[in-house]
Amino acid sequence: MKKTVWITAFCSFLLFLAIGYYVTLRIGEQELQNKNVYAESAAGTKQVITENTKLICRYFYTLDRVTKECMETAPAYLCGLNMEQLADVFKDWEIIRFSSEKVIMRTVIDGMSTEAYLIGESEGKIAVYLDDPEKGAILKEKTDIPISVLPEEEIDKIRAGIQVIGEEALVKILSDYSS
């Protein structure tokens, strides 16, 4: 008798679990359909790219984890496209936001951004090099900061090369050395 009660309770639990999952799934689909209908009906027509649409492209570089962003007005060849058509044109891109006012897209690039720097020495002064994995260190800028005024351990670090990712970090380190 106890065994049948436990089996019945367990089966009832599984049944309610399955029903709850199905209802939750259906509600989620319904909300998604309602959002799509609302987006289309809010403007009265389906959202498309216009000559005034701002196109924001985000490039994420995997090696140094930098995201670069560029913004421009949508080019003429994209005007009139809806979200599905844009996705067909940019197959390797993720469309994050789509409206007639603004389109935000993102792509992942396996590589390093151009924001990888190396702080080193050139002619007794602190220098900034672009840290290119293929070409090596390329001199970008030589500062007016002499390394001779720095503590010996900082001079050793600079001579060994200090790797810096991002322009903000570069500016901060250079300002620390100049003060």
C-alpha positions in Angstrom: 0.0 0.0 0.0 2.8 2.5 0.9 4.6 1.6 -2.2 1.6 2.4 -4.5 1.1 5.8 -2.7 4.8 6.7 -3.3 4.6 5.6 -6.9 1.4 7.6 -7.4 3.0 10.7 -5.7 6.1 10.4 -7.8 4.2 10.1 -11.0 2.0 13.0 -10.1 5.1 15.1 -9.4 6.6 14.2 -12.8 3.2 15.0 -14.5 3.1 18.5 -12.8 6.7 19.1 -13.7 6.1 18.3 -17.3 2.9 20.5 -17.4 4.8 23.4 -15.7 7.6 23.2 -18.3 5.2 23.1 -21.2 3.2 26.1 -19.9 6.4 28.1 -19.2 7.7 27.3 -22.7 4.3 28.4 -24.3 4.2 31.7 -22.3 7.8 32.5 -23.4 6.9 32.0 -27.0 3.8 34.0 -26.7 5.7 36.9 -25.1 8.3 36.8 -27.9 5.5 36.9 -30.5 3.8 39.8 -28.7 7.1 41.8 -28.7 7.6 41.2 -32.4 4.0 42.3 -33.1 4.5 45.4 -30.9 7.7 46.4 -32.6 6.1 46.2 -36.0 2.9 47.8 -35.0 4.5 50.6 -33.0 5.8 52.2 -36.2 2.8 51.0 -38.2 5.1 49.0 -40.5 7.9 46.6 -40.2 11.2 48.2 -39.1 13.7 48.8 -41.9 17.0 50.6 -42.3 16.7 54.2 -43.6 19.3 56.7 -44.7 19.2 58.2 -41.2 19.8 54.9 -39.4 22.9 54.8 -37.2 24.9 51.7 -37.8 27.1 50.7 -34.8 29.6 47.9 -35.4 31.4 46.3 -32.5 34.6 44.2 -33.1 35.6 41.9 -30.2 39.3 40.7 -30.4 39.8 37.4 -28.6 43.5 37.6 -27.9 43.5 40.9 -25.9 39.7 41.0 -25.2 39.3 44.5 -26.6 36.1 45.7 -28.1 36.4 48.4 -30.7 33.3 50.3 -31.9 32.6 52.4 -34.9 29.4 54.3 -35.7 28.3 55.6 -39.1 25.2 56.4 -41.0 23.9 53.3 -42.8 25.2 53.1 -46.4 22.7 53.3 -49.2 23.0 49.6 -50.1 21.5 48.7 -46.7 18.5 51.1 -46.9 15.2 49.3 -47.0 16.5 46.1 -45.4 14.7 44.5 -42.5 16.4 42.5 -39.7 16.2 39.2 -41.5 17.6 40.6 -44.7 20.5 42.3 -42.8 21.3 39.0 -41.1 21.6 37.4 -44.5 24.0 40.1 -45.7 26.1 39.9 -42.5 26.2 36.2 -41.8 29.1 36.3 -39.3 27.7 39.1 -37.2 25.3 39.0 -34.3 22.5 41.7 -34.5 22.1 43.0 -30.9 19.6 45.7 -31.6 17.5 46.6 -34.7 15.3 49.6 -35.3 14.9 52.2 -37.9 16.9 54.6 -35.6 19.8 52.4 -34.6 21.3 49.0 -35.6 24.0 47.5 -33.3 26.0 44.5 -34.6 28.8 42.6 -33.1 31.5 40.2 -34.5 34.3 38.2 -32.9 37.7 38.4 -34.4 40.3 35.7 -33.5 43.3 37.9 -33.1 44.7 41.0 -31.4 43.4 44.5 -31.7 45.6 47.4 -32.7 45.5 48.5 -29.0 48.3 46.3 -27.8 51.3 48.4 -26.8 54.7 47.9 -25.3 56.4 50.5 -23.2 60.2 50.5 -23.7 63.2 52.6 -24.1 64.5 54.5 -27.1 67.6 56.8 -26.9 67.3 57.0 -23.1 63.7 58.1 -23.2 60.4 56.2 -22.6 59.0 55.0 -25.9 55.7 53.5 -26.9 55.7 50.6 -29.4 52.8 48.8 -31.1 53.0 45.2 -30.0 52.4 43.3 -33.3 52.5 39.5 -32.9 53.7 39.1 -36.6 56.0 42.1 -37.0 57.2 42.5 -33.4 57.5 45.9 -31.7 57.0 48.9 -34.0 58.0 52.3 -32.6 54.8 54.5 -32.4 56.0 57.4 -30.2 59.0 58.5 -28.3 58.2 60.6 -25.2 60.2 63.4 -23.6 60.4 61.4 -20.3 64.0 60.4 -19.6 64.3 57.0 -17.9 67.3 58.2 -15.9 64.9 60.0 -13.5 63.1 56.8 -12.6 63.9 54.3 -9.8 66.2 51.5 -10.9 63.5 48.8 -10.7 61.2 50.9 -13.0 64.1 51.3 -15.5 64.6 47.5 -15.5 60.8 47.0 -16.2 60.9 49.5 -19.1 64.0 47.9 -20.6 62.3 44.5 -20.4 59.2 45.9 -21.9 55.9 46.6 -20.2 52.9 45.2 -22.1 49.8 47.4 -22.1 46.4 46.7 -23.5 44.2 49.6 -24.4 44.8 53.3 -24.9 43.3 54.3 -21.5 45.7 52.1 -19.7 48.6 53.4 -21.8 47.7 57.1 -21.0 47.5 56.2 -17.3 50.9 54.6 -17.2 52.5 57.4 -19.2 51.0 60.0 -16.9 52.2 58.1 -13.9 55.8 58.2 -15.3 55.6 61.8 -16.2 54.6 63.0 -12.7 
